[in-house]
Amino acid sequence: MSNEVSLDDLDREILFHLRQDGRLTNVELAKRVGLTPPPCLRRVKRLEEAGVITGYRAVISPEAIGRGLEVLVDVEIYAQDRKSFEEFESIVASYDEVIEFSRMYGRPDYFIRVAVADHAAYETFLTGKLSCLPAVLRLESHLTMKEIKTLGVPTRQHRAE
């Protein structure tokens, strides 16, 4: 049995436009997908109730809040038991600098996306928090050169091109 929701072309079009701009009014969304507002609103409500749309959020400029440096970190750990995994995950997830954190199949064990003000702040995070955790075997940092697409939306500079 599948939990997958059946989506038609109109549903996909609605999702596309809401991904681009979650603040669209129902009237504007309906116009873009070729519906009148009442059936458009019913579809959006159905998508929300089915768990396809799980929320709406603001996209914040990292530079504006002092988080202009983004680093992707691959982490391998020593731990083999559930307690150690859960403890490591709980600690890392609590760090304010961590904006994305995933357990991976294969290597690395974890993928962490970190946002900090600058290189000094990253060094402080890496040496003062992440690398001193007892489960950590190996860390590999990758600094982002240029953001091209995030959350399915091209960045501002790529939309203009």
TAWOQUI-V424792 format. One record per pair of residues at least 12 apart in sequence whose C-alpha atoms are under 8 Angstrom apart, sorted by sequence separation. I is the first residue (numbers start at 1). J is the second residue. D is the distance in Angstrom with one decimal. If there is no record, write none. Layout:
[[I	J	D] [I	J	D]]
This chain:
[[17	29	7.2] [100	112	5.7] [101	113	6.4] [99	112	7.7] [100	113	4.9] [26	40	7.1] [98	112	6.8] [99	113	5.6] [100	114	7.2] [14	29	7.2] [17	32	8.0] [26	41	6.3] [98	113	5.9] [99	114	5.7] [98	114	4.6] [99	115	6.6] [97	114	5.4] [98	115	6.6] [97	115	5.4] [14	33	6.6] [97	116	6.1] [13	33	6.4] [10	33	6.9] [97	125	7.8] [14	44	7.6] [76	107	7.2] [11	43	7.1] [76	108	5.3] [77	109	6.7] [75	108	5.7] [76	109	4.9] [22	56	6.3] [74	108	5.7] [75	109	5.9] [76	110	6.6] [22	57	7.5] [74	109	7.5] [75	110	5.0] [11	47	8.0] [74	110	5.9] [75	111	6.4] [74	111	5.0] [75	112	7.6] [73	111	5.9] [74	112	6.5] [92	130	7.4] [72	111	7.2] [73	112	5.0] [72	112	5.8] [73	113	6.3] [72	113	4.6] [73	114	7.5] [71	113	5.9] [72	114	6.3] [70	113	7.0] [71	114	5.2] [70	114	5.6] [71	115	6.5] [5	50	7.2] [70	115	4.5] [88	133	7.6] [69	115	5.7] [70	116	6.5] [5	52	7.5] [68	115	6.9] [69	116	5.3] [88	135	6.9] [67	115	5.3] [68	116	6.3] [69	117	5.6] [67	116	4.4] [68	117	5.3] [69	118	5.4] [66	116	6.9] [67	117	4.3] [68	118	6.8] [69	119	7.3] [66	117	4.9] [67	118	7.5] [84	135	7.2] [62	115	7.7] [63	117	7.9] [79	135	5.7] [78	135	5.3] [77	135	5.2] [78	136	6.2] [77	136	4.4] [78	137	5.5] [76	136	6.3] [77	137	4.6] [75	136	7.1] [76	137	5.4] [77	138	6.7] [75	137	7.5] [76	138	5.1] [75	138	5.8] [76	139	6.6] [75	139	4.7] [74	139	5.7] [75	140	6.6] [73	139	6.6] [74	140	5.1] [73	140	5.5] [74	141	6.5] [73	141	4.5] [72	141	5.8] [73	142	6.1] [71	141	6.5] [72	142	5.0] [71	142	5.6] [72	143	6.3] [71	143	4.6] [72	144	7.3] [70	143	6.4] [71	144	6.0] [69	143	7.9] [70	144	5.9] [69	144	7.7] [19	152	7.6] [20	153	6.6] [19	153	7.6]]
